[in-house]
Amino acid sequence: MKQPISKEVLYEAMRGMGISDLSRTTIRQCSLLGNVLEERTGEKFSHLEFGVPGIPACRIGIEAQTKALDAGVPSIYPSVQGIPELKRNAARFVKAFIDIDIDPKGIVPTVGSMQGSMTSILECSQLQPGKDTILYICPGFSAHGRQPDLLGIKNIFFDIYEYRAEKLRDKLESYFSQGNIAAILYSNPNNPAWICLTEEELQIIGELANKYDVIVLEDMAYLCMDFRKDMSVPFEPPFQDTVAKYTDNYVILLSGSKIFSYAGERIAVVCISDKLFNREYPALKEKWSIATFGDNYILNYLYVNTSGVSHSAQYALSAMFEAAVDGRYNFVKELRNYGFRAHRSREIFDYNGFHLVYDKDMEQTISDGFFYTVGYKDMSNSQLLESLFRCGVIAIPLNTTGSGQSGIRVCVSRLMSQEDFDDLNNHLRMFVRLVNEEI
C-alpha cells in the first residue's frame, strides 16, 4: 500500500454495510469491512481484529476425534451431561493446572464458552427473587455483554482501569450491597487488555461473593497464558490464579478454542463447584420442579438449548486434557508463540508512537500474550479507527469492550510471518504520516 485509502472509498464501504460510526462496530463487522476494502483495493491489510487461533489444532485431538467418528458416534446422541471420559479428564486437568478439586459430575461440555456463559447467566438470573442483574468487569469480550441484552436480562458494567487492588473492593461492594447482583463475569487473563487479576484482587472478589451470595463466572479462555511465570508443568506450582481459592460460588469456563487451537469444533466445559452444583434453590424447584443448580443447568438450561455437544468433539477434548495432564502434550509451550508475536508487534507500535492503554498489573508491566491495547496520542476511538482502516489496519475499538478509554484491541494471532510484521510496520508508518498531515 503506497497511499492511504480515500475517505470516499471507506465511507462507501461503510454505507454498504450499514455502518455509520466505526467506534460502534462489532468484531465481525470490522472483519467484514476489512475484507470488503481488501477486495476493492487489492491491498493486503493487517488483521488485528479477530481472535482466531494462529497455531495449528492439536493433533492429539484430531486423531481422537477421527477415531470416534470412525467408531460411529455421529449416529448416537451424546449425553447432555458429557461423556464420562471427558468429565474425568477435565477434572484431572483442572487439578493439574488450576489446583482445584472438583467432582467430575460438575464438569459439563458446552458449545464453546459462549454457550457456557449464556446458559450460566440465564440460570443465575433466575435463582433468587430480586437478584436479577449480571455485573461485568470490563473491558471484556464484547459478545459476553450482548448476551444478557439478547436474553432480556439486566446487566451493568464498570471499567477496572481505575479500580485495581483494594480500590476494587469498594467498587464491587457499591454494586453488591444493592442486593440485585446475581452473578459477576470477567476473563482472566483479560480480553482485551491482557491484565491479570492478582491474588489480592481474586480474594476480594471471592470474599464479597461469599458475603453477598453472588456467583462468580470466571472465563479462563486464555488459561496459563500469563507468560511471566511458567505454568506448563502439571500438578506443580505456579498454577493458574483463580477465585475458586476463595469462594465456592463459582463457575469456571474452560474452552478448547485457544489453549488447544480447537476453535472450529466449538467445544468447552463449564466447571461448577461441588457446593454450587448441589445447592438447592426454591425458585428453581418452583419453576422447573428440580431444586439443585447443577441438575437444572444440565437438564433444563443446557438441554433445551442444544441437547448436547458434538459427540466426536468431546472425545477430542478429552484426549487433549488427558495428554496435557500426563505430560505428553505441553500446550503452554505451544501457546508461547503468541507471547513472541505480542512482543514483536508491541515494539512496532511503540516505534510508531503508540502507547499501551492498559499497561500495568499493579507494579508489573502486562504480560505478552494473545491481546493487548494501544492508543495514539489523544485520538478518539472513531478518529483512530478511521485512520487505521484507511492505512490498512483492521482492529476493534475499546469502547465496544466496555472500556472507558480510547484505543484499540490488538490480537496477534494472525501475525504469523516476518512479512506480516513488515506490513504492520509499513501500515503504521503510513498512519503516522496521515494523522500528522504529511500525506
C-alpha positions as CSV (number, residue, x, y, z in Angstrom):
1,M,0.0,0.0,0.0
2,K,1.6,3.2,-1.2
3,Q,-1.1,5.7,-0.2
4,P,-4.0,5.7,2.3
5,I,-7.4,4.6,1.1
6,S,-9.5,7.7,0.4
7,K,-12.3,8.7,2.8
8,E,-14.8,8.3,0.0
9,V,-13.8,4.6,-0.6
10,L,-14.0,3.9,3.1
11,Y,-17.3,5.7,3.6
12,E,-18.9,4.0,0.6
13,A,-17.9,0.6,2.0
14,M,-19.3,1.5,5.4
15,R,-22.6,2.7,3.9
16,G,-22.9,-0.6,2.0
17,M,-22.7,-2.4,5.3
18,G,-25.0,0.0,7.2
19,I,-22.1,1.3,9.4
20,S,-22.3,4.9,10.4
21,D,-19.7,5.0,13.2
22,L,-16.7,2.8,13.3
23,S,-16.5,3.1,17.0
24,R,-19.8,1.2,17.3
25,T,-18.9,-1.8,15.1
26,T,-18.8,-5.4,16.3
27,I,-15.8,-7.7,15.8
28,R,-17.4,-9.4,12.8
29,Q,-18.4,-6.1,11.2
30,C,-14.8,-4.8,11.5
31,S,-13.6,-8.0,9.9
32,L,-16.1,-7.9,7.1
33,L,-15.4,-4.3,6.4
34,G,-11.7,-5.0,6.1
35,N,-12.4,-7.9,3.7
36,V,-14.5,-5.6,1.5
37,L,-11.8,-3.0,1.4
38,E,-9.1,-5.6,0.6
39,E,-11.2,-6.8,-2.3
40,R,-11.9,-3.4,-3.6
41,T,-8.3,-2.1,-3.3
42,G,-6.4,-5.3,-4.0
43,E,-4.2,-4.4,-0.9
44,K,-3.3,-6.8,1.9
45,F,-4.4,-5.5,5.3
46,S,-3.0,-6.2,8.8
47,H,-5.8,-8.2,10.6
48,L,-5.7,-7.4,14.3
49,E,-9.4,-7.7,14.9
50,F,-10.4,-11.3,15.1
51,G,-9.3,-13.6,18.0
52,V,-8.9,-16.7,15.9
53,P,-6.2,-19.3,16.8
54,G,-3.0,-18.7,14.9
55,I,-1.5,-22.1,15.8
56,P,-2.5,-25.4,14.2
57,A,-5.0,-27.5,16.1
58,C,-3.6,-30.1,18.4
59,R,-3.1,-33.4,16.5
60,I,-4.0,-35.4,19.6
61,G,-7.5,-34.0,19.4
62,I,-7.8,-34.5,15.7
63,E,-6.7,-38.2,16.0
64,A,-9.1,-38.9,18.9
65,Q,-12.0,-37.2,17.1
66,T,-11.2,-39.1,13.9
67,K,-11.2,-42.4,15.8
68,A,-14.5,-41.5,17.4
69,L,-16.0,-40.7,14.0
70,D,-14.8,-44.0,12.5
71,A,-16.3,-45.8,15.5
72,G,-19.8,-44.5,14.6
73,V,-20.5,-41.9,17.3
74,P,-22.1,-39.5,14.7
75,S,-25.2,-41.7,14.7
76,I,-25.5,-41.6,18.5
77,Y,-26.9,-38.7,20.5
78,P,-24.4,-37.6,23.2
79,S,-25.4,-37.5,26.8
80,V,-26.1,-33.8,27.6
81,Q,-24.1,-34.4,30.8
82,G,-21.0,-35.2,28.8
83,I,-19.2,-38.4,28.1
84,P,-17.6,-39.9,31.2
85,E,-14.0,-39.8,29.8
86,L,-14.2,-36.1,29.2
87,K,-15.6,-35.3,32.7
88,R,-12.9,-37.4,34.4
89,N,-10.0,-36.0,32.3
90,A,-11.3,-32.4,32.6
91,A,-11.4,-32.8,36.4
92,R,-7.8,-34.0,36.4
93,F,-6.8,-31.1,34.1
94,V,-8.4,-28.6,36.5
95,K,-6.5,-30.1,39.4
96,A,-3.2,-30.3,37.4
97,F,-3.2,-26.7,36.2
98,I,-5.6,-24.7,38.5
99,D,-5.1,-26.8,41.6
100,I,-8.8,-27.1,42.3
101,D,-10.6,-30.3,43.3
102,I,-13.9,-30.7,41.5
103,D,-16.3,-33.6,41.2
104,P,-16.4,-34.8,37.5
105,K,-20.2,-34.6,37.7
106,G,-19.9,-30.8,37.9
107,I,-18.0,-30.6,34.6
108,V,-20.3,-30.2,31.7
109,P,-19.4,-29.8,28.0
110,T,-20.9,-26.7,26.2
111,V,-20.8,-25.5,22.6
112,G,-17.9,-23.2,23.3
113,S,-17.6,-20.9,26.2
114,M,-20.1,-18.7,24.5
115,Q,-22.8,-21.2,25.3
116,G,-21.3,-21.8,28.7
117,S,-21.6,-18.1,29.7
118,M,-25.0,-17.6,28.1
119,T,-26.7,-20.5,29.9
120,S,-24.9,-19.6,33.1
121,I,-26.1,-16.0,33.2
122,L,-29.6,-17.2,32.3
123,E,-29.7,-19.6,35.2
124,C,-28.0,-17.2,37.7
125,S,-30.6,-14.5,36.9
126,Q,-33.4,-16.8,38.0
127,L,-32.1,-18.3,41.2
128,Q,-33.3,-15.8,43.8
129,P,-36.1,-13.1,43.7
130,G,-34.6,-9.7,43.4
131,K,-31.2,-10.9,42.2
132,D,-31.8,-10.3,38.5
133,T,-28.7,-8.4,37.3
134,I,-25.3,-9.5,35.9
135,L,-22.2,-7.4,36.6
136,Y,-19.3,-7.3,34.2
137,I,-15.8,-6.3,35.0
138,C,-14.6,-4.6,31.9
139,P,-13.0,-4.3,29.5
140,G,-14.2,-7.6,28.3
141,F,-15.2,-9.8,25.4
142,S,-17.9,-7.8,23.7
143,A,-20.1,-10.7,22.9
144,H,-20.4,-11.5,26.6
145,G,-22.0,-8.1,27.2
146,R,-24.5,-8.7,24.4
147,Q,-25.8,-12.0,25.8
148,P,-27.9,-10.5,28.6
149,D,-29.3,-8.0,26.2
150,L,-30.4,-10.8,23.9
151,L,-32.0,-12.7,26.8
152,G,-33.6,-9.6,28.3
153,I,-31.6,-9.8,31.5
154,K,-30.5,-6.7,33.3
155,N,-26.8,-6.0,33.3
156,I,-24.3,-3.4,34.3
157,F,-20.5,-3.0,33.9
158,F,-17.6,-0.9,35.0
159,D,-14.1,-0.3,33.7
160,I,-11.4,-1.7,36.1
161,Y,-8.8,0.8,34.8
162,E,-9.1,2.9,38.0
163,Y,-10.1,0.2,40.4
164,R,-7.1,-2.1,41.0
165,A,-6.1,-3.7,44.3
166,E,-8.0,-2.5,47.4
167,K,-10.0,0.0,45.3
168,L,-11.7,-3.0,43.7
169,R,-13.3,-3.9,47.0
170,D,-15.1,-0.6,47.4
171,K,-16.2,-0.6,43.8
172,L,-17.6,-4.1,43.9
173,E,-19.2,-3.6,47.3
174,S,-21.0,-0.5,45.9
175,Y,-22.8,-2.8,43.5
176,F,-23.1,-6.0,45.6
177,S,-24.6,-4.1,48.6
178,Q,-27.6,-3.1,46.5
179,G,-28.8,-6.8,46.6
180,N,-29.6,-7.2,43.0
181,I,-26.4,-8.7,41.6
182,A,-26.9,-12.4,40.7
183,A,-23.5,-13.0,39.1
184,I,-20.3,-11.3,38.1
185,L,-18.4,-12.2,35.0
186,Y,-14.8,-11.5,33.9
187,S,-12.0,-13.0,31.9
188,N,-8.5,-13.7,33.4
189,P,-6.2,-13.1,31.6
190,N,-8.3,-10.3,30.4
191,N,-9.7,-10.0,26.9
192,P,-8.8,-7.4,25.5
193,A,-6.5,-5.7,28.0
194,W,-4.5,-8.8,29.0
195,I,-4.3,-7.6,32.5
196,C,-4.3,-10.4,35.1
197,L,-6.1,-10.1,38.3
198,T,-3.8,-10.6,41.3
199,E,-4.3,-13.0,44.2
200,E,-5.3,-10.0,46.3
201,E,-8.0,-9.0,43.8
202,L,-9.3,-12.5,43.4
203,Q,-9.5,-12.8,47.2
204,I,-11.5,-9.6,47.3
205,I,-13.9,-10.9,44.7
206,G,-14.3,-14.3,46.5
207,E,-14.8,-12.7,49.9
208,L,-17.5,-10.4,48.5
209,A,-19.2,-13.2,46.6
210,N,-19.5,-15.1,49.9
211,K,-20.7,-12.0,51.8
212,Y,-23.4,-11.1,49.3
213,D,-24.1,-14.5,47.8
214,V,-23.1,-13.6,44.3
215,I,-22.0,-16.3,41.8
216,V,-18.6,-15.7,40.0
217,L,-18.4,-16.7,36.4
218,E,-14.7,-16.9,35.7
219,D,-13.7,-17.1,32.0
220,M,-10.4,-18.9,31.5
221,A,-10.3,-18.9,27.8
222,Y,-6.6,-18.0,28.0
223,L,-5.6,-20.5,30.7
224,C,-1.9,-20.4,31.7
225,M,-1.1,-17.7,29.2
226,D,0.4,-15.2,31.6
227,F,3.9,-16.0,30.3
228,R,5.6,-14.1,33.1
229,K,5.5,-17.3,35.0
230,D,5.9,-20.9,33.8
231,M,2.6,-22.8,34.4
232,S,3.4,-25.6,32.0
233,V,4.2,-28.4,34.5
234,P,1.0,-30.4,35.6
235,F,0.5,-30.7,39.3
236,E,3.4,-28.3,40.1
237,P,3.2,-24.6,41.1
238,P,2.7,-22.0,39.9
239,F,-0.9,-22.7,39.0
240,Q,-3.4,-20.6,37.1
241,D,-4.8,-18.0,39.6
242,T,-8.5,-18.4,40.4
243,V,-11.2,-17.0,42.5
244,A,-12.1,-20.7,43.4
245,K,-9.4,-20.5,46.1
246,Y,-11.6,-18.0,48.0
247,T,-15.3,-19.0,47.3
248,D,-17.5,-21.9,46.5
249,N,-19.8,-19.7,44.5
250,Y,-18.1,-20.2,41.2
251,V,-18.4,-21.5,37.6
252,I,-15.2,-21.7,35.6
253,L,-15.5,-21.5,31.8
254,L,-12.7,-23.6,30.2
255,S,-12.5,-23.6,26.4
256,G,-10.6,-25.7,23.9
257,S,-10.6,-22.9,21.3
258,K,-7.3,-21.1,22.3
259,I,-5.5,-23.5,24.7
260,F,-5.7,-26.3,22.1
261,S,-6.4,-24.2,19.0
262,Y,-9.6,-26.3,18.6
263,A,-11.9,-23.3,17.9
264,G,-13.6,-24.8,14.8
265,E,-15.3,-27.6,16.8
266,R,-16.9,-25.3,19.3
267,I,-16.1,-27.3,22.4
268,A,-15.7,-26.2,26.0
269,V,-16.6,-27.2,29.6
270,V,-18.2,-25.4,32.4
271,C,-16.7,-26.4,35.8
272,I,-19.3,-25.9,38.6
273,S,-18.1,-26.0,42.1
274,D,-19.3,-29.0,44.2
275,K,-21.1,-26.8,46.6
276,L,-22.9,-24.8,43.9
277,F,-23.7,-27.8,41.8
278,N,-25.6,-29.4,44.8
279,R,-27.1,-26.2,46.2
280,E,-30.9,-26.1,46.2
281,Y,-32.9,-23.0,45.2
282,P,-36.6,-22.8,46.0
283,A,-37.2,-20.7,42.9
284,L,-35.7,-23.4,40.7
285,K,-37.9,-26.0,42.4
286,E,-41.0,-23.9,41.8
287,K,-40.1,-23.1,38.2
288,W,-38.6,-26.4,37.0
289,S,-39.5,-29.0,39.7
290,I,-35.8,-29.6,40.2
291,A,-34.1,-27.7,43.0
292,T,-30.4,-28.1,42.5
293,F,-28.3,-25.7,40.5
294,G,-26.3,-28.4,38.6
295,D,-29.2,-30.6,37.6
296,N,-31.1,-27.6,36.4
297,Y,-28.1,-26.4,34.4
298,I,-27.8,-29.7,32.6
299,L,-31.4,-30.9,32.3
300,N,-33.1,-27.6,31.6
301,Y,-30.9,-24.6,30.7
302,L,-28.5,-26.7,28.6
303,Y,-30.7,-29.4,27.3
304,V,-33.4,-27.2,25.7
305,N,-30.6,-25.0,24.3
306,T,-28.7,-27.6,22.3
307,S,-29.5,-31.0,23.8
308,G,-25.8,-31.7,24.0
309,V,-22.4,-31.0,22.4
310,S,-20.8,-32.6,19.3
311,H,-20.2,-36.2,20.3
312,S,-16.9,-36.6,18.5
313,A,-15.5,-33.3,19.7
314,Q,-16.0,-34.4,23.3
315,Y,-13.6,-37.3,22.6
316,A,-11.1,-34.8,21.1
317,L,-11.2,-32.5,24.1
318,S,-11.0,-35.4,26.5
319,A,-7.8,-36.7,24.8
320,M,-6.2,-33.3,24.8
321,F,-6.9,-32.8,28.5
322,E,-5.5,-36.3,29.2
323,A,-2.4,-35.7,27.2
324,A,-1.7,-32.4,28.9
325,V,-2.1,-33.9,32.4
326,D,0.1,-36.9,31.6
327,G,2.8,-34.6,30.3
328,R,2.6,-35.9,26.7
329,Y,1.4,-32.5,25.3
330,N,2.9,-29.2,26.6
331,F,0.1,-26.8,25.5
332,V,1.7,-23.9,27.3
333,K,4.9,-24.3,25.2
334,E,2.8,-24.1,22.0
335,L,1.0,-21.0,23.2
336,R,4.2,-19.1,24.0
337,N,4.3,-18.3,20.3
338,Y,1.6,-15.7,21.0
339,G,3.9,-14.1,23.5
340,F,6.7,-13.7,20.9
341,R,4.3,-12.2,18.4
342,A,3.0,-9.8,21.0
343,H,6.5,-8.7,22.0
344,R,7.5,-8.0,18.4
345,S,4.3,-6.2,17.4
346,R,4.3,-4.1,20.6
347,E,7.8,-2.9,19.6
348,I,6.4,-1.9,16.2
349,F,3.5,0.1,17.8
350,D,5.9,1.7,20.3
351,Y,8.3,2.7,17.5
352,N,5.5,4.4,15.7
353,G,4.4,6.4,18.7
354,F,1.5,4.4,20.1
355,H,1.2,3.7,23.8
356,L,-0.2,0.8,25.8
357,V,-3.6,1.7,27.3
358,Y,-3.9,-1.0,29.9
359,D,-0.2,-1.2,30.7
360,K,0.2,-2.5,34.2
361,D,-0.8,-5.3,36.6
362,M,-0.2,-3.2,39.7
363,E,3.6,-2.7,39.5
364,Q,4.3,-5.2,36.7
365,T,4.1,-4.4,33.0
366,I,1.4,-6.6,31.4
367,S,2.4,-9.9,30.0
368,D,3.0,-10.5,26.3
369,G,0.0,-12.6,25.2
370,F,-2.9,-13.1,22.8
371,F,-4.2,-9.5,23.1
372,Y,-3.1,-6.0,24.3
373,T,-4.5,-2.5,23.9
374,V,-2.9,0.6,22.3
375,G,-3.9,4.2,21.7
376,Y,-2.4,7.1,19.8
377,K,-2.0,10.5,21.4
378,D,-5.4,11.8,22.3
379,M,-7.3,10.4,19.3
380,S,-10.8,9.3,19.9
381,N,-12.0,5.8,19.0
382,S,-13.7,6.9,15.8
383,Q,-10.8,9.0,14.6
384,L,-8.3,6.2,15.4
385,L,-10.3,3.5,13.7
386,E,-11.0,5.6,10.6
387,S,-7.3,6.5,10.1
388,L,-6.2,2.9,10.7
389,F,-8.6,1.4,8.3
390,R,-7.5,3.9,5.6
391,C,-3.9,2.7,6.2
392,G,-4.7,-1.0,6.0
393,V,-5.0,-1.9,9.7
394,I,-8.2,-3.6,11.0
395,A,-8.9,-3.6,14.7
396,I,-11.8,-3.1,17.1
397,P,-12.4,0.0,19.3
398,L,-12.1,-0.3,23.1
399,N,-15.5,1.2,23.8
400,T,-17.1,-1.9,22.4
401,T,-15.5,-3.9,25.2
402,G,-17.0,-1.8,28.0
403,S,-13.8,0.3,28.3
404,G,-13.9,4.0,29.0
405,Q,-10.5,4.5,27.4
406,S,-9.7,5.5,23.9
407,G,-7.8,2.9,21.8
408,I,-7.9,-0.4,20.0
409,R,-7.6,-4.1,20.9
410,V,-4.7,-5.8,19.1
411,C,-4.9,-9.5,18.5
412,V,-1.6,-11.1,17.5
413,S,-2.9,-14.5,16.2
414,R,-2.8,-13.6,12.5
415,L,0.7,-12.0,12.7
416,M,2.5,-15.2,11.6
417,S,5.4,-14.3,9.4
418,Q,8.1,-11.6,9.1
419,E,6.1,-10.3,6.1
420,D,3.1,-9.8,8.4
421,F,5.3,-7.7,10.8
422,D,6.8,-5.8,8.0
423,D,3.3,-5.0,6.6
424,L,2.2,-3.9,10.0
425,N,5.1,-1.5,10.4
426,N,4.5,-0.1,6.9
427,H,0.9,0.4,7.6
428,L,1.6,2.2,10.9
429,R,4.2,4.4,9.4
430,M,1.7,5.5,6.8
431,F,-0.8,6.1,9.6
432,V,1.6,8.4,11.4
433,R,2.2,10.4,8.2
434,L,-1.5,10.6,7.6
435,V,-2.5,11.8,11.0
436,N,0.3,14.3,11.0
437,E,-0.9,15.6,7.6
438,E,2.3,14.6,5.9
439,I,0.4,12.8,3.1
